[in-house]
Amino acid sequence: MKQEYISTHKKQEEILEEIHFQNREFEKGLDDLADRFRYVASHYNFEQIPPMRQGYSILSKAHEEGSFLVKKQARELEEEIEQTTREYNMEKTRYEEEYSRTKKEGERS
């Protein structure tokens, strides 16, 4: 029981870490795109390229959507972790109570 809980909890924590890692990589990619956008824009006549605010708006929207999805996934996983912990604690308490009851019955005999 305890090993199963530890294994499940560890997998859930690893998935949570992976979600945060992927989010950092996504944000880094967006930052790189913003830097490239600034670089390209600085080498062209502003009349020849779309307004920079459109590009930044797209990057900002992507960042917001990515952050929303990461928060949603992280929250769902954290709730799952809490549920796993509650179930483990309930099962542990049930075993402990059963052990105490059996021990008391054994002492009475």
N, C-alpha and C positions, 0 to 999 in steps of 0.2 A: 504494500500500500504506500509506504513512505517513498520507496524507490520510484514508483510510478508517478507519484506527485512531483518529486524532484525532477524527474525526466521531463514531464509535461511542462512544469514551470520553467525549466531551463530552455526548452524549445520555444516557449512563448516569449521569454526574454530575448532570445536570439532573434526572433522575428521582429520584435519591437526595435531592437538595435539596427536591424537591416532596414526597416522602414525609415528610421532617422538618418542612416547612412545614405540611402537612396535620395532622400530629401536634400541632404547637403550637396550631393553630386548634382542634382537637378538645379539647385540654386546657384551652384558654381557655374554650371553651363549657361544659365541665364545671365550671370554677370559677365561671362566671356562674350556672349552675344552682344551685350550692351557695349562692352569695350570695342568690339569689332565694328559695331554700328557707329560709334563715335569716331573711330579711326577712318572708316569709309566716308562718313559725312564730312570729315575735316579735309579730305582730299578732292572733293568735288564742289562744283558751283551749287549753291543751295537751290538754284532755280531748276537744276537738272535732276534732283532727287526728291522723293516725297518728304514732307515735313517730318522732322525728327520726332515730334511728339507722337505721331502715329506709330512709329516703331517702338518708342518707349511705352506707349499705351498697350501695345500687343504684349510686350515683355512683362509689364505690370500685371496684366490680366492673367497671363500664364503663371506668374508667381502666386497670385491670389488663389487661383484654382488649385495649383499644386499644394499650397499651404492648407487649404480647406480639406483636400483629400487626405493629406498626411495626418492632420488633426483628427479627422473622422476615423481613419484606420487605427491610429494610436489609441483613441478613446475606446473603440470597440475591443481592441486587444487588451487594453488595461481592464476593461469590464470583464473580459473572459478570464484574465489572470485572477481578478478578485473572486469570481465565481468558482474557479478551480480551488483557490485557497479556502473559501467558505466550505465547499464540499469536503475537502480534505479534513478541515478542522471538525466538521460535523461527524465524519466517519471516525476520526480519531477519538472524539468524545464518546461516541457510541461504544467503541471498543473498550475504552477505559472504564466506562460505567458497567459494561458487561463483565469485565475482568473483576471489578470491585464487588459486584453482586455475586459472582461465582466464588470469589475468595471468601466472602462473608458466609455464604451458604456452606462452604467447605469447613469453616471454623465452627459452625453450629453442629455439624454432624459428629 
